């Protein structure tokens, strides 16, 4: 998985997700990848932090 600028910003942004997404929202495209990434990061911070390391040279 390549780290895009959006993903990097998602890693730096504060977590603002307060509830799970409904399948209807996901299918209709109302849930952005940034939100999904934020939800994943907030759900499991330790394994993600160990694998996603951005040094600024990847892009």
C-alpha positions in Angstrom: 0.0 0.0 0.0 1.4 3.3 -1.0 1.1 6.2 1.4 -0.6 9.1 -0.3 -0.8 12.6 1.1 -4.4 12.0 2.2 -3.3 9.0 4.2 -0.5 10.9 5.8 -2.8 13.7 6.7 -5.2 11.1 8.2 -2.4 9.8 10.3 -1.7 13.3 11.7 -5.3 14.4 12.0 -7.2 14.0 15.3 -9.7 11.2 15.5 -13.2 12.5 15.0 -15.1 9.3 14.3 -17.8 8.8 17.0 -19.9 5.9 15.6 -19.6 3.0 13.2 -20.6 3.4 9.6 -23.7 1.8 8.3 -23.5 -0.4 5.2 -25.8 2.0 3.4 -23.3 4.8 3.9 -20.5 2.7 2.6 -22.3 1.5 -0.5 -23.5 5.0 -1.4 -19.9 6.3 -1.2 -20.6 8.8 1.7 -17.8 7.2 3.7 -14.4 8.5 2.4 -11.2 6.4 2.6 -9.8 9.0 5.0 -12.7 8.2 7.4 -12.2 4.5 7.0 -8.5 4.8 7.6 -9.1 7.0 10.7 -11.6 4.4 12.0 -9.1 1.6 11.4 -6.3 3.6 13.1 -8.4 4.4 16.1 -9.5 0.8 16.4 -6.0 -0.7 16.3 -3.3 1.9 16.8 -0.5 -0.3 17.9 -0.1 -2.7 14.9 -0.8 0.1 12.4 1.8 2.5 13.9 4.4 -0.2 13.6 3.8 -0.8 9.9 2.9 2.6 8.5 6.1 4.7 8.7 6.3 7.8 6.6 9.7 9.3 6.2 8.7 11.9 3.5 10.7 10.1 0.8 8.2 7.5 -0.2 6.2 9.8 -2.4 
